[in-house]
Amino acid sequence: MRYVLRSCFFLVALAGSEAGAITQSLGIAAPKQGGSIANDMNAAGQVAVVIEDEKGVPHAAFFDKGKLIVLDSLGGTESEAKRINDKGELVGSSNKKDGSWTAFLYSRTNGMQELGTLGGVNSHGMALNNAGAAVGFADTVNGDWHAFLYQPGQPLKDLGTFGGKISYASGINNVGQVVGTATTPDGSRHAFFYDAERGMIDLGTLGGRFSTATAINDQGVVVGASEMKDRTWHAFVYDGTRMTDLGAIIGRGDSFATGINNAGHVVGTVQLTNERFGDRRLSFVWRDNKMLLHPSGKGLYLTNAINNTGHVIGATYDRGLNAATMQSNAVPFVDLGGTKILGFNLVMLLLAGTVVIFRKRFRGLFFGNYAH
């Protein structure tokens, strides 16, 4: 037993030494008891930021070279910046005095530009490309949410659904291809791919009822998450012909892919649920056929995007959210390829159990707390 314990503590120490401090704070000052979240960053280092005040109210902001510009809301009290393109243009949403929400584009030259709706009252901006085309979702005259595509100088285009009532667009690349989620007649939600030639294409699922697409790169590779037959969720990559199950490579928990860059590097989060430890969150990077896992206490707590310079964008958590980045090739807590992740996770859980039994002060060492 002593030999086992020595081995356990050796592996724990080794894992801890490999993890290290791999994140870099953006140094964005937030209100006392507030926080900051980086949602996106372009190659020039300009960032789409959300600042949360002491009451948790979000405010859209633009961050560049140490200077933070909090964007004026469109008459309301809340706003959010979602994505930024290489020109430094932002897309997001803001509420108004009457309580409605409107999608907007922002540039330092033109300020905030409302994008309108699809005949209803509200709209939300989710992504944009370097040509200034934007996507999101807006309500129709019937009060149903539909995905939209905005082209500069044109009204919003309704992308439709798969026969259901609801759709959302969440990503657009520089070729003008769009991804998101749309409902079928029975109410199931499926990931979609859209282009002007073929319209909306159903990407299917990994065996469950639901899937969602969150981002797309310039090669048309799509990422997102799908429900499985057992009702768990797995991150996926869709290359135009098939959906690859990244959750099977991770081997445990619910996983969600949130971003992909033009090198094909994918980022996202993993939620682990364990009776002993409760919920735990990890961030993941899938690159060069390797799965890199980072506990939230060592890596990013929120993993929102990855840019073409290899920066993973999101936030850390320590008594509050703090906008931060990390390199996609950062030395991880786990750096293994293929299905070895499954075996490693099982080993680490066994080690964690042994450590907790004999040294309760090590509780929570392996995985940071999960919350959103």
C-alpha positions as CSV (number, residue, x, y, z in Angstrom):
1,M,0.0,0.0,0.0
2,R,2.8,2.4,0.8
3,Y,4.3,1.7,-2.7
4,V,0.9,2.5,-4.3
5,L,0.6,5.7,-2.3
6,R,4.1,6.8,-3.2
7,S,3.3,6.1,-6.9
8,C,0.0,8.0,-6.7
9,F,1.6,11.1,-5.2
10,F,4.5,11.0,-7.7
11,L,2.0,11.0,-10.6
12,V,0.0,13.8,-8.9
13,A,3.1,15.9,-8.5
14,L,4.2,15.2,-12.1
15,A,0.8,16.1,-13.5
16,G,0.7,19.3,-11.4
17,S,4.2,20.3,-12.6
18,E,3.3,19.8,-16.2
19,A,0.2,21.9,-16.0
20,G,1.7,25.2,-14.7
21,A,0.3,28.6,-15.4
22,I,-0.5,28.5,-19.1
23,T,-3.1,31.3,-19.4
24,Q,-2.4,35.0,-19.9
25,S,-4.7,37.6,-18.5
26,L,-5.6,40.4,-21.0
27,G,-5.3,42.9,-18.1
28,I,-8.9,44.3,-18.5
29,A,-10.0,46.1,-15.5
30,A,-13.5,45.2,-14.5
31,P,-15.8,46.9,-11.8
32,K,-15.3,45.7,-8.3
33,Q,-17.1,42.3,-7.9
34,G,-17.6,42.3,-11.7
35,G,-15.8,40.4,-14.3
36,S,-14.6,40.3,-17.9
37,I,-15.0,37.7,-20.7
38,A,-13.1,37.6,-24.0
39,N,-15.4,36.2,-26.7
40,D,-13.1,36.6,-29.7
41,M,-9.7,38.0,-30.8
42,N,-8.4,38.8,-34.3
43,A,-4.8,38.3,-35.5
44,A,-3.9,41.9,-34.5
45,G,-4.8,41.2,-30.9
46,Q,-8.1,43.3,-30.9
47,V,-10.7,41.7,-28.7
48,A,-14.5,41.4,-28.5
49,V,-15.1,41.7,-24.7
50,V,-18.1,41.5,-22.3
51,I,-17.7,43.4,-19.1
52,E,-19.9,42.3,-16.2
53,D,-20.6,44.9,-13.6
54,E,-21.1,44.3,-9.9
55,K,-24.7,43.3,-10.5
56,G,-23.8,40.8,-13.3
57,V,-25.1,43.1,-16.0
58,P,-23.2,42.6,-19.3
59,H,-21.7,45.4,-21.4
60,A,-20.1,45.0,-24.8
61,A,-16.6,46.4,-25.2
62,F,-13.7,46.7,-27.7
63,F,-10.2,46.1,-26.4
64,D,-7.1,47.1,-28.3
65,K,-3.5,47.6,-27.1
66,G,-4.4,48.1,-23.5
67,K,-7.3,50.5,-24.2
68,L,-10.9,49.4,-23.4
69,I,-13.8,51.1,-25.1
70,V,-17.2,50.2,-23.5
71,L,-19.8,50.5,-26.2
72,D,-22.8,52.6,-25.6
73,S,-26.0,50.5,-25.5
74,L,-28.8,51.5,-27.9
75,G,-30.8,53.1,-25.2
76,G,-31.0,50.2,-22.8
77,T,-28.8,48.8,-20.0
78,E,-27.2,45.6,-21.4
79,S,-25.1,44.7,-24.5
80,E,-22.8,41.9,-25.6
81,A,-19.9,41.7,-28.1
82,K,-19.7,38.3,-29.7
83,R,-17.1,38.3,-32.6
84,I,-14.5,40.5,-34.2
85,N,-13.1,40.4,-37.7
86,D,-9.7,41.3,-39.0
87,K,-10.8,44.9,-39.7
88,G,-11.6,45.4,-36.0
89,E,-15.4,45.3,-36.6
90,L,-17.6,43.8,-33.9
91,V,-20.9,42.1,-34.0
92,G,-23.2,41.7,-31.0
93,S,-26.5,42.7,-29.5
94,S,-27.9,45.4,-27.3
95,N,-31.2,46.0,-25.6
96,K,-33.2,49.2,-26.0
97,K,-35.4,51.4,-23.8
98,D,-38.5,49.4,-24.7
99,G,-36.8,46.1,-23.6
100,S,-36.3,44.7,-27.0
101,W,-32.9,43.5,-28.3
102,T,-31.3,44.4,-31.6
103,A,-28.2,43.0,-33.4
104,F,-25.5,45.5,-34.2
105,L,-22.3,46.0,-36.0
106,Y,-19.6,48.3,-34.5
107,S,-16.6,50.0,-35.9
108,R,-14.5,52.9,-34.6
109,T,-15.3,54.7,-37.8
110,N,-19.1,54.2,-38.0
111,G,-20.0,53.5,-34.4
112,M,-22.9,51.1,-33.7
113,Q,-25.2,50.2,-36.6
114,E,-28.5,48.4,-36.0
115,L,-29.1,45.4,-38.2
116,G,-32.9,45.2,-37.8
117,T,-35.1,42.2,-37.5
118,L,-37.1,39.7,-39.7
119,G,-40.4,41.4,-39.1
120,G,-40.6,40.9,-35.4
121,V,-39.2,42.9,-32.5
122,N,-35.8,41.3,-31.5
123,S,-32.5,40.2,-33.1
124,H,-29.2,39.0,-31.9
125,G,-25.8,39.2,-33.7
126,M,-23.6,36.2,-33.3
127,A,-20.7,36.2,-35.9
128,L,-19.3,38.1,-38.9
129,N,-16.6,37.7,-41.5
130,N,-14.0,40.1,-43.0
131,A,-16.4,41.3,-45.7
132,G,-18.8,42.6,-43.0
133,A,-21.4,39.9,-43.5
134,A,-23.0,38.9,-40.3
135,V,-25.3,36.2,-38.9
136,G,-27.5,35.6,-35.9
137,F,-31.1,35.1,-35.2
138,A,-34.2,37.3,-35.1
139,D,-37.9,36.9,-34.5
140,T,-40.4,36.9,-37.3
141,V,-43.9,38.5,-37.5
142,N,-45.1,35.2,-36.0
143,G,-42.8,35.5,-33.0
144,D,-40.6,32.6,-34.1
145,W,-36.8,32.8,-34.0
146,H,-35.1,32.4,-37.4
147,A,-31.5,32.4,-38.5
148,F,-30.5,35.4,-40.5
149,L,-27.7,36.5,-42.9
150,Y,-26.8,40.1,-43.2
151,Q,-25.0,41.4,-46.3
152,P,-23.8,45.1,-46.1
153,G,-26.4,47.4,-47.5
154,Q,-29.1,44.7,-47.6
155,P,-32.0,43.7,-45.3
156,L,-31.7,40.6,-43.2
157,K,-32.2,37.3,-45.2
158,D,-34.3,34.7,-43.4
159,L,-32.4,31.3,-43.7
160,G,-35.5,29.3,-42.8
161,T,-35.7,26.0,-40.9
162,F,-35.9,22.3,-41.5
163,G,-39.7,22.4,-41.3
164,G,-39.9,23.5,-37.7
165,K,-40.4,26.9,-36.2
166,I,-36.9,27.9,-34.9
167,S,-33.4,28.3,-36.2
168,Y,-30.2,30.0,-35.0
169,A,-27.1,31.0,-37.0
170,S,-23.8,31.0,-35.0
171,G,-20.9,31.1,-37.4
172,I,-19.9,32.4,-40.8
173,N,-16.6,32.1,-42.7
174,N,-14.9,34.3,-45.3
175,V,-16.4,32.4,-48.1
176,G,-19.9,33.3,-46.9
177,Q,-20.9,29.8,-45.6
178,V,-23.0,29.8,-42.5
179,V,-23.6,27.3,-39.7
180,G,-26.1,27.0,-36.9
181,T,-29.1,25.0,-35.6
182,A,-32.6,24.5,-37.0
183,T,-35.6,22.6,-35.9
184,T,-37.3,19.7,-37.8
185,P,-41.1,19.2,-37.9
186,D,-41.0,17.0,-34.8
187,G,-39.1,19.7,-32.8
188,S,-35.7,18.1,-32.9
189,R,-32.8,20.5,-33.4
190,H,-30.1,19.7,-36.0
191,A,-26.9,21.4,-36.9
192,F,-27.0,23.0,-40.3
193,F,-24.6,24.2,-43.0
194,Y,-25.8,26.9,-45.4
195,D,-24.5,28.4,-48.6
196,A,-26.1,30.4,-51.4
197,E,-26.0,27.6,-53.9
198,R,-27.4,24.7,-51.8
199,G,-29.4,26.5,-49.1
200,M,-29.7,24.8,-45.6
201,I,-28.2,21.3,-45.3
202,D,-28.9,19.1,-42.3
203,L,-25.7,17.7,-40.8
204,G,-27.5,15.1,-38.8
205,T,-26.4,13.9,-35.3
206,L,-24.2,11.3,-33.7
207,G,-27.2,9.1,-32.8
208,G,-29.3,11.3,-30.6
209,R,-32.1,13.7,-31.3
210,F,-30.2,17.0,-31.3
211,S,-27.1,18.6,-32.6
212,T,-25.8,22.1,-32.9
213,A,-23.1,23.8,-35.1
214,T,-21.1,26.6,-33.5
215,A,-18.3,27.6,-35.8
216,I,-16.9,27.1,-39.3
217,N,-13.4,27.8,-40.8
218,D,-12.6,29.0,-44.3
219,Q,-12.1,25.4,-45.5
220,G,-15.8,24.7,-44.6
221,V,-15.0,22.5,-41.6
222,V,-17.7,22.7,-39.0
223,V,-17.6,22.1,-35.3
224,G,-20.3,21.8,-32.7
225,A,-21.9,19.2,-30.4
226,S,-24.4,16.4,-30.8
227,E,-26.5,14.4,-28.4
228,M,-25.7,10.7,-28.3
229,K,-28.1,7.7,-27.9
230,D,-27.5,7.7,-24.2
231,R,-28.4,11.4,-24.0
232,T,-24.8,12.6,-23.3
233,W,-23.3,15.3,-25.5
234,H,-20.2,14.9,-27.6
235,A,-18.1,17.6,-29.5
236,F,-17.8,16.9,-33.2
237,V,-16.0,18.0,-36.3
238,Y,-17.7,17.8,-39.7
239,D,-15.5,17.9,-42.8
240,G,-18.1,18.0,-45.5
241,T,-18.6,14.3,-45.7
242,R,-18.7,12.8,-42.1
243,M,-19.1,13.8,-38.5
244,T,-16.1,12.9,-36.3
245,D,-16.9,12.2,-32.7
246,L,-14.3,14.1,-30.5
247,G,-16.2,13.2,-27.4
248,A,-15.3,9.5,-28.0
249,I,-11.6,10.6,-28.1
250,I,-12.0,12.5,-24.9
251,G,-13.6,9.4,-23.4
252,R,-15.7,10.9,-20.6
253,G,-18.2,13.6,-19.8
254,D,-20.2,16.0,-21.9
255,S,-18.1,17.9,-24.5
256,F,-18.9,20.9,-26.6
257,A,-16.8,22.4,-29.4
258,T,-16.9,26.2,-29.6
259,G,-14.4,27.2,-32.2
260,I,-12.1,26.2,-35.1
261,N,-9.3,28.1,-36.9
262,N,-8.0,27.8,-40.5
263,A,-5.4,25.3,-39.3
264,G,-8.2,23.0,-38.2
265,H,-7.5,23.4,-34.5
266,V,-10.6,22.9,-32.5
267,V,-11.4,24.2,-29.0
268,G,-14.2,23.6,-26.5
269,T,-15.2,22.5,-23.0
270,V,-15.7,19.2,-21.2
271,Q,-18.1,18.8,-18.2
272,L,-17.3,15.8,-15.9
273,T,-19.9,14.7,-13.3
274,N,-18.7,12.5,-10.5
275,E,-20.5,11.6,-7.3
276,R,-17.4,12.3,-5.2
277,F,-16.2,15.5,-6.8
278,G,-19.4,17.0,-8.3
279,D,-19.2,18.8,-11.6
280,R,-15.8,19.7,-13.0
281,R,-14.9,21.6,-16.1
282,L,-12.0,21.2,-18.5
283,S,-11.1,23.0,-21.7
284,F,-9.8,21.1,-24.7
285,V,-7.8,21.7,-27.8
286,W,-7.8,19.2,-30.7
287,R,-4.8,19.8,-33.0
288,D,-2.5,17.7,-35.0
289,N,-4.5,14.6,-34.1
290,K,-3.9,15.1,-30.4
291,M,-6.4,15.9,-27.7
292,L,-5.0,18.4,-25.1
293,L,-7.0,18.7,-21.9
294,H,-6.7,21.5,-19.3
295,P,-8.5,21.6,-16.0
296,S,-10.2,25.0,-15.5
297,G,-7.9,25.8,-12.6
298,K,-4.9,25.5,-14.9
299,G,-6.3,26.5,-18.3
300,L,-9.3,28.6,-19.4
301,Y,-12.6,28.3,-17.5
302,L,-14.5,29.6,-20.5
303,T,-13.3,28.6,-23.9
304,N,-15.0,30.7,-26.5
305,A,-12.9,30.8,-29.7
306,I,-9.6,30.2,-31.4
307,N,-8.0,32.5,-33.9
308,N,-5.6,31.9,-36.7
309,T,-2.5,32.8,-34.6
310,G,-3.3,29.9,-32.3
311,H,-4.7,32.0,-29.4
312,V,-7.5,30.3,-27.5
313,I,-9.9,33.0,-26.2
314,G,-12.1,33.0,-23.1
315,A,-11.7,33.6,-19.4
316,T,-10.2,32.2,-16.3
317,Y,-12.0,32.1,-12.9
318,D,-10.6,33.1,-9.5
319,R,-13.2,34.8,-7.4
320,G,-14.6,36.1,-10.7
321,L,-14.2,35.9,-14.4
322,N,-11.1,37.4,-16.0
323,A,-10.7,37.8,-19.8
324,A,-7.7,35.7,-20.8
325,T,-6.0,33.6,-23.6
326,M,-3.7,30.7,-23.9
327,Q,-1.7,29.2,-26.7
328,S,-3.3,26.2,-28.4
329,N,-0.1,24.2,-28.1
330,A,0.3,25.0,-24.4
331,V,1.6,22.0,-22.4
332,P,-1.5,20.4,-21.0
333,F,-2.6,18.5,-18.0
334,V,-3.1,15.6,-20.4
335,D,-1.3,15.4,-23.8
336,L,-2.3,12.1,-25.4
337,G,-3.7,11.2,-28.8
338,G,-6.6,8.9,-29.8
339,T,-8.4,6.6,-27.4
340,K,-5.6,6.7,-24.9
341,I,-7.5,9.6,-23.3
342,L,-10.1,7.2,-22.0
343,G,-7.6,5.0,-20.2
344,F,-5.8,8.0,-18.8
345,N,-9.0,9.5,-17.5
346,L,-9.9,6.3,-15.7
347,V,-6.5,6.0,-14.2
348,M,-6.6,9.6,-13.0
349,L,-10.0,9.1,-11.5
350,L,-8.8,6.1,-9.6
351,L,-5.7,8.0,-8.4
352,A,-8.0,10.9,-7.3
353,G,-10.1,8.5,-5.3
354,T,-7.1,7.0,-3.6
355,V,-5.7,10.4,-2.8
356,V,-8.9,11.6,-1.3
357,I,-9.3,8.6,0.9
358,F,-5.8,9.0,2.3
359,R,-5.2,12.8,2.0
360,K,-8.5,14.7,2.0
361,R,-6.6,18.0,1.6
362,F,-6.0,17.0,-2.0
363,R,-9.8,17.2,-2.8
364,G,-10.3,19.0,-6.1
365,L,-6.7,18.8,-7.2
366,F,-7.4,17.3,-10.6
367,F,-10.3,19.3,-11.9
368,G,-11.6,22.8,-11.2
369,N,-15.2,23.5,-10.3
370,Y,-17.7,23.6,-13.1
371,A,-20.2,26.4,-13.4
372,H,-21.4,28.6,-16.2
